[in-house]
Amino acid sequence: MTIEKACYWDAVGEVWQRTRHQWLWRAHSDAVNTALLGRWLPCARVERLLKTDLFDEALSAGLHPHLVQKAQQIVGIDISASIVRADRSRHPGLQVAMADVRRLPFASSSFDVIVSNSTLDHFHSRHEIVASLYELHRVLRVGGQLLLTLDNLANPIIAIRNFLPFRLMSWLGLVPYYVGATYGPQGLQRIVQKVGFEVQAIDAIMHCPRVLVVALVRLIEGRLGLAPQRRFMRGLMAFESLARWPTRFLTGHFIAVNAIKS
């Protein structure tokens, strides 16, 4: 199963790298995730930080420019060989390795911080999510910080998407790659606490209507100058003000959890 997954993500990564697919959307995703890290990561630099899933960094700047300010040593993992190769090329200072988050090749208590953005929501089952959380708990030191994001099952659009067959959603062009099991905010908080983390904060991010925006991005990519692109990006970021509303878990595409290993 791991080899099958690796081959699948190799193919996806090679296509996206060759076509620079949805590069304007990737820039917005980076901006939203960087803003989250700016709020939640400590000001002082830690010694070792683990970044799971290097898809963003293989295609764009990703979170790397922000993370290098927060840790003396950054280790990144991905299950895809093509993604790992791209990251070695784009970010020479980043230590990268092929690894499965369900079975991490690191000693216990190896990291001070773990950043896992939209990694665990690509598995077939919640059992695999839980297994991954136990591994992240194992390699994090006591008192270490986990920043985790997953697709938000409380968002009606995500709930409908996950209910429908992936092949149908892919054929309709509504999902660019495999999306898997996930949780709503309450369910995720319960399972993170059960694994042994103390949840410090839980939030929702990425509030713009993703399906509509991605369709719009396909139309305008390569057709706008720098100034219109910046205005477009500011307009997308304005949607993040919905995070202050009581309805944030209905509009946010992702759940974000800030947790400490107790």
C-alpha positions as a Markdown table, in Angstrom:
| # | Residue | x | y | z |
|---|---|---|---|---|
| 1 | Met | 0.0 | 0.0 | 0.0 |
| 2 | Thr | 2.9 | 2.4 | 0.8 |
| 3 | Ile | 4.5 | 1.7 | -2.6 |
| 4 | Glu | 1.2 | 2.2 | -4.3 |
| 5 | Lys | 0.7 | 5.6 | -2.6 |
| 6 | Ala | 4.2 | 6.7 | -3.3 |
| 7 | Cys | 3.8 | 5.9 | -7.1 |
| 8 | Tyr | 0.5 | 7.8 | -7.1 |
| 9 | Trp | 1.9 | 10.9 | -5.5 |
| 10 | Asp | 5.0 | 10.7 | -7.7 |
| 11 | Ala | 2.8 | 10.9 | -10.8 |
| 12 | Val | 0.7 | 13.8 | -9.3 |
| 13 | Gly | 3.9 | 15.7 | -8.3 |
| 14 | Glu | 5.5 | 15.3 | -11.7 |
| 15 | Val | 2.4 | 16.7 | -13.5 |
| 16 | Trp | 2.1 | 19.7 | -11.2 |
| 17 | Gln | 5.8 | 20.5 | -11.4 |
| 18 | Arg | 5.7 | 20.3 | -15.2 |
| 19 | Thr | 2.6 | 22.4 | -15.7 |
| 20 | Arg | 2.9 | 24.8 | -12.7 |
| 21 | His | -0.7 | 23.9 | -12.1 |
| 22 | Gln | -2.8 | 26.5 | -10.1 |
| 23 | Trp | 0.3 | 28.5 | -9.1 |
| 24 | Leu | -1.8 | 31.5 | -8.1 |
| 25 | Trp | -3.9 | 29.4 | -5.8 |
| 26 | Arg | -0.8 | 27.8 | -4.4 |
| 27 | Ala | 0.5 | 31.3 | -3.5 |
| 28 | His | -2.8 | 32.0 | -1.7 |
| 29 | Ser | -2.5 | 28.7 | 0.2 |
| 30 | Asp | 1.0 | 29.6 | 1.2 |
| 31 | Ala | -0.1 | 33.0 | 2.5 |
| 32 | Val | -2.9 | 31.6 | 4.6 |
| 33 | Asn | -0.7 | 28.9 | 6.1 |
| 34 | Thr | 2.1 | 31.4 | 6.8 |
| 35 | Ala | -0.3 | 33.7 | 8.6 |
| 36 | Leu | -1.4 | 30.8 | 10.8 |
| 37 | Leu | 2.2 | 30.0 | 11.6 |
| 38 | Gly | 2.8 | 33.6 | 12.4 |
| 39 | Arg | 0.1 | 33.5 | 15.0 |
| 40 | Trp | 0.9 | 30.1 | 16.6 |
| 41 | Leu | 4.6 | 29.4 | 16.3 |
| 42 | Pro | 6.8 | 30.7 | 19.2 |
| 43 | Cys | 8.9 | 33.8 | 18.6 |
| 44 | Ala | 12.1 | 32.1 | 19.8 |
| 45 | Arg | 13.8 | 29.7 | 17.4 |
| 46 | Val | 13.7 | 26.1 | 18.3 |
| 47 | Glu | 16.4 | 23.5 | 17.6 |
| 48 | Arg | 14.6 | 20.9 | 15.4 |
| 49 | Leu | 11.4 | 21.2 | 13.4 |
| 50 | Leu | 9.7 | 18.5 | 11.4 |
| 51 | Lys | 7.6 | 19.4 | 8.3 |
| 52 | Thr | 5.4 | 16.6 | 7.0 |
| 53 | Asp | 4.3 | 16.7 | 3.3 |
| 54 | Leu | 6.6 | 18.7 | 1.0 |
| 55 | Phe | 4.1 | 19.2 | -1.8 |
| 56 | Asp | 3.8 | 22.9 | -1.3 |
| 57 | Glu | 7.6 | 23.4 | -1.1 |
| 58 | Ala | 8.1 | 21.4 | -4.3 |
| 59 | Leu | 5.8 | 23.7 | -6.3 |
| 60 | Ser | 6.3 | 27.1 | -4.7 |
| 61 | Ala | 8.1 | 28.7 | -1.7 |
| 62 | Gly | 5.7 | 26.9 | 0.5 |
| 63 | Leu | 6.2 | 27.4 | 4.2 |
| 64 | His | 10.0 | 27.2 | 4.0 |
| 65 | Pro | 10.8 | 30.9 | 4.1 |
| 66 | His | 8.9 | 31.3 | 7.4 |
| 67 | Leu | 10.1 | 28.0 | 8.9 |
| 68 | Val | 13.8 | 28.9 | 8.5 |
| 69 | Gln | 13.2 | 31.8 | 10.8 |
| 70 | Lys | 11.7 | 29.5 | 13.5 |
| 71 | Ala | 14.1 | 26.6 | 13.7 |
| 72 | Gln | 17.9 | 25.9 | 13.5 |
| 73 | Gln | 17.3 | 22.7 | 11.7 |
| 74 | Ile | 14.3 | 21.8 | 9.5 |
| 75 | Val | 13.6 | 18.2 | 8.4 |
| 76 | Gly | 11.0 | 17.6 | 5.7 |
| 77 | Ile | 9.5 | 14.3 | 4.7 |
| 78 | Asp | 7.3 | 13.1 | 1.9 |
| 79 | Ile | 6.2 | 9.8 | 0.6 |
| 80 | Ser | 6.9 | 10.8 | -3.1 |
| 81 | Ala | 10.4 | 10.5 | -4.5 |
| 82 | Ser | 9.7 | 13.2 | -7.2 |
| 83 | Ile | 8.5 | 15.6 | -4.5 |
| 84 | Val | 11.6 | 15.0 | -2.4 |
| 85 | Arg | 13.9 | 15.5 | -5.5 |
| 86 | Ala | 12.2 | 18.8 | -6.3 |
| 87 | Asp | 12.6 | 20.0 | -2.7 |
| 88 | Arg | 16.3 | 19.2 | -2.7 |
| 89 | Ser | 16.6 | 21.3 | -5.8 |
| 90 | Arg | 14.5 | 24.3 | -4.6 |
| 91 | His | 15.6 | 24.4 | -1.0 |
| 92 | Pro | 19.2 | 23.2 | -0.6 |
| 93 | Gly | 19.2 | 24.0 | 3.2 |
| 94 | Leu | 16.2 | 21.8 | 3.9 |
| 95 | Gln | 17.0 | 18.3 | 5.0 |
| 96 | Val | 14.5 | 16.0 | 3.2 |
| 97 | Ala | 13.8 | 12.3 | 3.2 |
| 98 | Met | 11.3 | 9.9 | 1.8 |
| 99 | Ala | 9.1 | 8.7 | 4.7 |
| 100 | Asp | 5.6 | 7.6 | 5.6 |
| 101 | Val | 4.1 | 9.6 | 8.4 |
| 102 | Arg | 2.5 | 6.4 | 9.7 |
| 103 | Arg | 5.9 | 4.9 | 10.3 |
| 104 | Leu | 8.4 | 7.7 | 10.9 |
| 105 | Pro | 12.2 | 6.9 | 10.7 |
| 106 | Phe | 13.1 | 9.1 | 13.7 |
| 107 | Ala | 13.9 | 8.4 | 17.3 |
| 108 | Ser | 11.4 | 9.2 | 20.0 |
| 109 | Ser | 11.5 | 12.8 | 21.2 |
| 110 | Ser | 13.5 | 14.0 | 18.2 |
| 111 | Phe | 11.7 | 17.3 | 17.5 |
| 112 | Asp | 10.7 | 20.5 | 19.2 |
| 113 | Val | 8.0 | 21.4 | 16.7 |
| 114 | Ile | 6.0 | 19.5 | 14.1 |
| 115 | Val | 4.2 | 21.3 | 11.3 |
| 116 | Ser | 1.7 | 19.0 | 9.5 |
| 117 | Asn | -0.5 | 20.9 | 7.1 |
| 118 | Ser | -3.0 | 18.9 | 5.1 |
| 119 | Thr | -1.0 | 15.7 | 5.3 |
| 120 | Leu | -3.2 | 13.3 | 7.3 |
| 121 | Asp | -6.4 | 14.0 | 5.2 |
| 122 | His | -5.2 | 12.0 | 2.3 |
| 123 | Phe | -5.6 | 8.5 | 3.9 |
| 124 | His | -8.4 | 6.1 | 3.2 |
| 125 | Ser | -9.4 | 5.7 | 6.8 |
| 126 | Arg | -9.4 | 7.5 | 10.2 |
| 127 | His | -7.5 | 4.5 | 11.6 |
| 128 | Glu | -4.5 | 5.8 | 9.5 |
| 129 | Ile | -5.0 | 9.3 | 10.7 |
| 130 | Val | -4.8 | 8.0 | 14.3 |
| 131 | Ala | -1.8 | 5.9 | 13.6 |
| 132 | Ser | 0.0 | 9.0 | 12.2 |
| 133 | Leu | -1.0 | 11.1 | 15.2 |
| 134 | Tyr | 0.6 | 8.5 | 17.5 |
| 135 | Glu | 3.8 | 8.6 | 15.4 |
| 136 | Leu | 3.9 | 12.4 | 15.5 |
| 137 | His | 3.3 | 12.2 | 19.3 |
| 138 | Arg | 6.2 | 9.7 | 19.6 |
| 139 | Val | 8.8 | 11.8 | 17.8 |
| 140 | Leu | 7.9 | 15.1 | 19.5 |
| 141 | Arg | 9.5 | 15.9 | 22.8 |
| 142 | Val | 7.5 | 16.5 | 25.9 |
| 143 | Gly | 6.3 | 20.1 | 25.8 |
| 144 | Gly | 6.8 | 20.2 | 22.1 |
| 145 | Gln | 4.3 | 21.8 | 19.7 |
| 146 | Leu | 2.2 | 20.3 | 17.0 |
| 147 | Leu | 0.6 | 22.5 | 14.4 |
| 148 | Leu | -1.9 | 20.4 | 12.4 |
| 149 | Thr | -4.4 | 21.1 | 9.6 |
| 150 | Leu | -6.9 | 18.8 | 8.0 |
| 151 | Asp | -9.9 | 19.1 | 5.7 |
| 152 | Asn | -12.8 | 20.3 | 7.7 |
| 153 | Leu | -15.7 | 17.8 | 7.6 |
| 154 | Ala | -18.0 | 20.4 | 9.3 |
| 155 | Asn | -17.9 | 22.5 | 6.1 |
| 156 | Pro | -20.9 | 21.3 | 4.1 |
| 157 | Ile | -18.9 | 21.5 | 0.8 |
| 158 | Ile | -16.2 | 19.2 | 2.2 |
| 159 | Ala | -18.9 | 16.8 | 3.7 |
| 160 | Ile | -20.6 | 16.5 | 0.3 |
| 161 | Arg | -17.2 | 16.1 | -1.5 |
| 162 | Asn | -16.1 | 13.3 | 0.8 |
| 163 | Phe | -19.5 | 11.6 | 0.5 |
| 164 | Leu | -19.3 | 11.4 | -3.3 |
| 165 | Pro | -17.0 | 8.9 | -5.1 |
| 166 | Phe | -13.5 | 10.2 | -5.7 |
| 167 | Arg | -13.6 | 9.0 | -9.3 |
| 168 | Leu | -16.7 | 11.1 | -10.0 |
| 169 | Met | -15.3 | 14.2 | -8.3 |
| 170 | Ser | -12.0 | 13.8 | -10.2 |
| 171 | Trp | -13.8 | 13.3 | -13.6 |
| 172 | Leu | -15.8 | 16.5 | -12.9 |
| 173 | Gly | -12.6 | 18.3 | -12.2 |
| 174 | Leu | -13.7 | 19.2 | -8.6 |
| 175 | Val | -10.7 | 17.6 | -6.9 |
| 176 | Pro | -7.1 | 17.7 | -8.4 |
| 177 | Tyr | -5.9 | 14.6 | -6.4 |
| 178 | Tyr | -7.0 | 12.1 | -3.9 |
| 179 | Val | -8.7 | 13.4 | -0.8 |
| 180 | Gly | -9.4 | 11.0 | 2.0 |
| 181 | Ala | -10.9 | 10.6 | 5.5 |
| 182 | Thr | -11.0 | 13.5 | 7.9 |
| 183 | Tyr | -12.8 | 14.9 | 10.9 |
| 184 | Gly | -14.9 | 17.9 | 12.1 |
| 185 | Pro | -13.5 | 20.2 | 14.8 |
| 186 | Gln | -15.0 | 18.3 | 17.8 |
| 187 | Gly | -14.0 | 14.9 | 16.5 |
| 188 | Leu | -10.4 | 16.0 | 15.7 |
| 189 | Gln | -10.0 | 17.7 | 19.1 |
| 190 | Arg | -11.2 | 14.5 | 20.9 |
| 191 | Ile | -8.8 | 12.2 | 19.0 |
| 192 | Val | -5.8 | 14.6 | 19.3 |
| 193 | Gln | -6.4 | 14.7 | 23.1 |
| 194 | Lys | -6.8 | 10.9 | 23.2 |
| 195 | Val | -3.4 | 10.4 | 21.5 |
| 196 | Gly | -1.8 | 12.4 | 24.3 |
| 197 | Phe | -1.8 | 16.1 | 23.2 |
| 198 | Glu | -3.1 | 19.0 | 25.1 |
| 199 | Val | -5.1 | 21.2 | 22.6 |
| 200 | Gln | -4.2 | 24.9 | 23.0 |
| 201 | Ala | -6.3 | 26.3 | 20.2 |
| 202 | Ile | -8.5 | 25.1 | 17.4 |
| 203 | Asp | -9.5 | 27.3 | 14.4 |
| 204 | Ala | -10.7 | 27.2 | 10.8 |
| 205 | Ile | -8.8 | 28.7 | 7.9 |
| 206 | Met | -9.1 | 29.1 | 4.1 |
| 207 | His | -12.6 | 30.6 | 4.0 |
| 208 | Cys | -12.9 | 31.7 | 0.4 |
| 209 | Pro | -15.2 | 29.5 | -1.8 |
| 210 | Arg | -12.5 | 27.2 | -3.1 |
| 211 | Val | -14.3 | 25.6 | -6.0 |
| 212 | Leu | -15.3 | 28.9 | -7.5 |
| 213 | Val | -11.9 | 30.5 | -6.8 |
| 214 | Val | -9.9 | 27.7 | -8.4 |
| 215 | Ala | -12.1 | 27.8 | -11.5 |
| 216 | Leu | -11.5 | 31.6 | -11.7 |
| 217 | Val | -7.8 | 31.1 | -11.2 |
| 218 | Arg | -7.7 | 28.7 | -14.2 |
| 219 | Leu | -9.2 | 31.5 | -16.3 |
| 220 | Ile | -6.8 | 34.3 | -15.2 |
| 221 | Glu | -3.5 | 32.6 | -14.7 |
| 222 | Gly | -1.0 | 34.0 | -17.1 |
| 223 | Arg | -3.4 | 36.8 | -18.2 |
| 224 | Leu | -2.9 | 39.2 | -15.3 |
| 225 | Gly | -0.1 | 41.6 | -14.6 |
| 226 | Leu | 1.7 | 41.8 | -11.3 |
| 227 | Ala | -0.5 | 44.6 | -9.9 |
| 228 | Pro | -3.9 | 42.9 | -10.7 |
| 229 | Gln | -2.5 | 39.6 | -9.2 |
| 230 | Arg | -1.7 | 41.4 | -6.0 |
| 231 | Arg | -5.2 | 42.9 | -5.8 |
| 232 | Phe | -6.7 | 39.5 | -6.5 |
| 233 | Met | -4.6 | 38.0 | -3.7 |
| 234 | Arg | -5.7 | 40.7 | -1.2 |
| 235 | Gly | -9.3 | 40.0 | -2.2 |
| 236 | Leu | -8.8 | 36.3 | -1.4 |
| 237 | Met | -7.2 | 37.1 | 2.0 |
| 238 | Ala | -10.1 | 39.3 | 2.9 |
| 239 | Phe | -12.2 | 36.1 | 3.2 |
| 240 | Glu | -10.0 | 35.1 | 6.2 |
| 241 | Ser | -11.9 | 37.7 | 8.3 |
| 242 | Leu | -14.7 | 35.0 | 8.4 |
| 243 | Ala | -12.5 | 33.2 | 11.0 |
| 244 | Arg | -13.7 | 35.7 | 13.5 |
| 245 | Trp | -17.4 | 34.8 | 12.9 |
| 246 | Pro | -19.3 | 32.2 | 15.0 |
| 247 | Thr | -19.9 | 30.3 | 11.7 |
| 248 | Arg | -16.1 | 29.8 | 11.0 |
| 249 | Phe | -16.3 | 26.0 | 11.1 |
| 250 | Leu | -19.0 | 26.1 | 8.4 |
| 251 | Thr | -17.0 | 28.2 | 6.0 |
| 252 | Gly | -13.3 | 27.2 | 6.7 |
| 253 | His | -11.9 | 24.6 | 4.3 |
| 254 | Phe | -9.4 | 23.4 | 6.9 |
| 255 | Ile | -9.4 | 22.8 | 10.7 |
| 256 | Ala | -6.2 | 24.1 | 12.4 |
| 257 | Val | -5.1 | 22.6 | 15.7 |
| 258 | Asn | -2.3 | 24.0 | 18.0 |
| 259 | Ala | -1.4 | 21.3 | 20.5 |
| 260 | Ile | 1.3 | 20.5 | 23.0 |
| 261 | Lys | 2.7 | 17.0 | 23.9 |
| 262 | Ser | 1.8 | 16.6 | 27.6 |
